[in-house]
Amino acid sequence: MTSVFNKSAEALTSLADALQQLPDQNSYTNPCEALSNATIGQHTRHIIELYQCLLAGYAEGKINYDGRKRNPLYENDIAAAIDEIRQIQNKLEQPDKELSIFCGTNDHSVCIESNYYREVLYNLEHCIHHQALIKVALLSHKNINIAEGFGVAPSTLQYRRECAQ
């Protein structure tokens, strides 16, 4: 059985691979009308920052995805985004442990209990969801090889394979 860490690494690698194929920086930062004028960079930053929140809160056992930094570097600089993706991949595999997940602002915060493995899985699913959106923008560029599973849930890929038999 493939681990959630391997699946996350694969998803992040396919994201980095797609970004490396963009013809120029503008392809990363230009608004895409089909994405309500969001950019590939904005979606990439969002993926990165949720993983960063998980890793940053791991030691203390407290995660707040709403507290992400929204660092413009990752939405404006392809190389910086790819570098951070590689750093996330290198840090992601950690022992499982109980986590408290905080949602909302300090005035209206909600806390639920979870664990590290579940949150890695959540981030993987979140990454795949945003890859599907990024794929919409990537399809407007010629000569970009998009991995078969880019933006598609593993269970959907398996279902498609079973239907094809």
C-alpha positions as CSV (number, residue, x, y, z in Angstrom):
1,M,0.0,0.0,0.0
2,T,1.3,3.4,-0.9
3,S,1.7,5.8,2.0
4,V,0.0,9.2,2.2
5,F,3.5,10.6,2.2
6,N,4.3,9.0,-1.1
7,K,1.1,10.2,-2.6
8,S,1.7,13.7,-1.3
9,A,5.2,13.7,-2.7
10,E,3.9,12.5,-6.1
11,A,1.2,15.2,-6.2
12,L,3.7,17.9,-5.3
13,T,6.3,16.6,-7.8
14,S,3.7,16.7,-10.6
15,L,2.9,20.3,-9.6
16,A,6.6,21.3,-9.6
17,D,7.0,19.5,-13.0
18,A,4.1,21.4,-14.5
19,L,5.3,24.8,-13.2
20,Q,8.8,24.2,-14.6
21,Q,7.2,23.9,-18.1
22,L,5.6,27.3,-18.1
23,P,7.1,29.4,-20.9
24,D,7.7,32.4,-18.7
25,Q,6.9,34.2,-15.4
26,N,3.9,35.9,-16.9
27,S,2.2,32.5,-17.5
28,Y,2.5,32.0,-13.7
29,T,1.2,35.4,-12.6
30,N,-1.3,36.5,-15.3
31,P,-5.0,36.2,-14.3
32,C,-6.9,33.4,-15.9
33,E,-10.5,34.4,-16.8
34,A,-11.7,30.8,-16.4
35,L,-10.5,30.9,-12.8
36,S,-12.3,34.1,-11.9
37,N,-9.1,36.0,-12.7
38,A,-7.0,34.0,-10.2
39,T,-3.5,33.0,-11.3
40,I,-1.6,29.7,-11.3
41,G,0.7,31.3,-8.8
42,Q,-2.1,32.1,-6.4
43,H,-3.4,28.5,-6.4
44,T,0.2,27.3,-6.0
45,R,0.8,29.6,-3.1
46,H,-2.4,28.4,-1.4
47,I,-1.3,24.7,-1.7
48,I,2.2,25.6,-0.3
49,E,0.8,27.5,2.6
50,L,-1.5,24.9,3.8
51,Y,1.3,22.4,3.9
52,Q,3.5,25.0,5.7
53,C,0.8,25.5,8.3
54,L,0.7,21.8,9.0
55,L,4.5,21.5,9.3
56,A,4.8,24.7,11.4
57,G,2.2,23.6,13.9
58,Y,3.3,20.0,14.1
59,A,5.7,20.3,17.1
60,E,3.2,22.1,19.2
61,G,0.3,20.0,18.0
62,K,-1.8,23.1,17.0
63,I,-2.7,23.8,13.4
64,N,-4.6,26.8,12.1
65,Y,-4.9,26.9,8.3
66,D,-6.6,30.2,8.5
67,G,-3.4,31.7,9.9
68,R,-1.4,31.2,6.8
69,K,0.9,34.1,5.8
70,R,-0.3,34.6,2.2
71,N,3.3,35.2,1.1
72,P,3.3,36.9,-2.3
73,L,6.7,35.4,-3.1
74,Y,5.2,32.0,-3.8
75,E,2.5,33.4,-6.1
76,N,4.9,35.6,-8.0
77,D,8.1,33.6,-8.3
78,I,8.0,30.1,-9.9
79,A,11.5,29.2,-8.7
80,A,10.7,30.2,-5.1
81,A,7.5,28.1,-5.2
82,I,9.3,25.1,-6.6
83,D,12.0,25.4,-4.0
84,E,9.4,25.6,-1.2
85,I,7.6,22.6,-2.7
86,R,10.9,20.6,-2.5
87,Q,11.4,21.7,1.1
88,I,7.9,20.6,2.0
89,Q,8.5,17.2,0.5
90,N,11.7,16.8,2.5
91,K,9.9,17.6,5.8
92,L,6.6,16.0,5.3
93,E,7.2,12.5,6.7
94,Q,6.7,12.7,10.4
95,P,5.4,10.3,13.1
96,D,1.6,10.3,13.6
97,K,0.4,12.3,16.6
98,E,-2.8,14.0,17.8
99,L,-3.3,17.5,16.6
100,S,-5.7,20.3,17.4
101,I,-7.1,22.0,14.3
102,F,-8.2,25.6,14.8
103,C,-10.5,27.3,12.3
104,G,-11.5,30.9,12.1
105,T,-10.3,34.0,13.8
106,N,-9.4,34.5,17.5
107,D,-12.8,36.0,18.2
108,H,-14.7,33.1,16.5
109,S,-12.4,30.1,16.6
110,V,-13.5,26.5,16.5
111,C,-11.2,23.6,17.5
112,I,-11.5,20.0,16.4
113,E,-9.2,17.1,17.1
114,S,-7.4,15.3,14.4
115,N,-4.0,13.6,13.8
116,Y,-1.0,14.2,11.6
117,Y,-1.7,11.4,9.1
118,R,-5.3,12.6,8.6
119,E,-4.1,16.2,8.0
120,V,-1.5,15.1,5.5
121,L,-4.3,13.3,3.7
122,Y,-6.4,16.5,3.9
123,N,-3.5,18.5,2.4
124,L,-3.1,15.9,-0.4
125,E,-6.8,16.1,-1.3
126,H,-6.7,19.9,-1.1
127,C,-3.6,19.9,-3.4
128,I,-5.4,17.7,-5.9
129,H,-8.4,20.0,-5.9
130,H,-6.3,23.0,-6.6
131,Q,-4.3,21.1,-9.3
132,A,-7.6,20.6,-11.1
133,L,-8.1,24.4,-11.1
134,I,-4.5,25.0,-12.1
135,K,-5.0,22.5,-15.0
136,V,-7.7,24.7,-16.4
137,A,-5.1,27.5,-16.8
138,L,-2.3,25.2,-17.9
139,L,-4.5,23.9,-20.8
140,S,-4.3,27.3,-22.4
141,H,-0.6,26.9,-22.9
142,K,0.8,24.7,-25.7
143,N,3.6,22.2,-25.1
144,I,3.0,21.6,-21.5
145,N,2.9,17.9,-20.5
146,I,0.4,17.4,-17.7
147,A,0.7,14.2,-15.8
148,E,-2.3,11.9,-16.2
149,G,-3.3,12.1,-12.6
150,F,-2.7,15.9,-12.3
151,G,-5.8,17.2,-10.5
152,V,-7.6,13.9,-10.4
153,A,-8.2,11.9,-7.2
154,P,-6.5,8.5,-7.1
155,S,-9.8,6.8,-6.6
156,T,-11.1,8.4,-9.8
157,L,-8.1,7.2,-11.7
158,Q,-8.6,3.7,-10.4
159,Y,-12.3,3.8,-11.3
160,R,-11.5,4.9,-14.8
161,R,-9.0,2.1,-15.2
162,E,-11.6,-0.4,-14.0
163,C,-14.2,0.9,-16.4
164,A,-11.8,0.7,-19.3
165,Q,-11.3,-3.1,-18.9
